[in-house]
């Protein structure tokens, strides 16, 4: 029962956001630098970089992290420029509330 409650809570506070990233020069070094920087943030559970599309996809606990903190971490601590992709997916909790 406790495991079920933990799983439900993890889905309720989970969010995935896509970010546009400018300034990457390669798909290895740049992508790894971004993954290391964003992956080390508290609340981030998954971070993927698509060099060809210039996209960063971050899955995070939205009770600990938000889009602006991710953008700030990347813009302030690297030479890359990051912004939220306009059609960003919402967390499960926000999607459920959006249905009503």
C-alpha positions in Angstrom: 0.0 0.0 0.0 2.8 2.4 0.9 4.5 1.7 -2.4 1.3 2.5 -4.3 1.1 5.8 -2.5 4.7 6.6 -3.4 4.1 5.7 -7.1 0.9 7.8 -7.3 2.6 10.8 -5.7 5.6 10.5 -8.0 3.2 10.7 -11.0 1.2 13.6 -9.6 4.3 15.8 -9.1 6.2 14.7 -12.2 6.6 17.2 -15.1 8.4 17.0 -18.4 9.4 20.1 -20.2 11.2 20.6 -23.5 13.7 23.5 -23.9 15.2 25.0 -26.9 19.0 25.2 -26.5 21.2 27.4 -28.6 25.0 27.5 -28.8 25.7 23.7 -28.9 28.7 22.9 -31.2 28.6 19.1 -31.0 26.5 16.2 -30.0 29.0 14.7 -27.6 30.8 17.3 -25.5 28.1 19.9 -25.4 25.4 17.4 -24.8 27.3 15.8 -22.0 28.0 19.2 -20.4 24.3 20.0 -20.4 23.3 16.6 -19.1 25.8 16.9 -16.2 24.7 20.5 -15.3 20.9 19.8 -15.4 21.1 16.2 -14.2 22.8 17.4 -11.0 19.9 19.7 -10.0 17.7 18.5 -7.0 14.4 17.2 -8.3 15.6 16.3 -11.9 15.0 12.6 -12.6 15.9 12.5 -16.3 17.6 14.7 -18.8 18.0 14.1 -22.6 19.7 16.3 -25.2 18.9 16.1 -28.9 21.7 18.0 -30.6 20.2 17.8 -34.1 17.0 19.5 -33.0 18.6 21.7 -30.4 16.3 20.3 -27.7 16.7 19.5 -24.0 14.0 17.4 -22.4 13.9 17.3 -18.6 11.7 15.2 -16.4 11.5 16.6 -12.9 9.6 16.7 -9.6 7.6 19.9 -9.9 7.4 20.2 -6.1 11.2 20.7 -6.0 12.0 22.2 -9.4 10.5 24.5 -12.1 11.2 25.6 -15.6 12.7 28.9 -14.6 15.3 27.2 -12.3 16.4 24.9 -15.1 16.7 27.8 -17.5 18.7 29.8 -14.9 21.0 26.9 -14.2 21.9 26.4 -17.8 22.1 30.1 -18.8 24.1 31.2 -15.8 26.5 28.3 -15.5 27.2 27.5 -19.2 27.6 29.4 -22.5 24.4 28.0 -23.9 21.1 29.9 -24.2 18.0 28.0 -23.1 14.3 28.8 -23.3 11.1 26.8 -22.8 9.7 25.3 -26.0 6.3 26.8 -26.6 4.2 23.6 -26.7 5.6 22.2 -23.5 4.0 19.1 -22.0 2.4 19.5 -18.5 2.8 17.3 -15.5 0.1 14.7 -14.8 -1.4 16.6 -12.0 -1.7 19.8 -14.1 -3.1 17.8 -17.0 -5.8 16.3 -14.8 -6.8 19.7 -13.4 -6.8 21.1 -16.9 -9.6 18.7 -17.9 -12.0 20.4 -15.6 
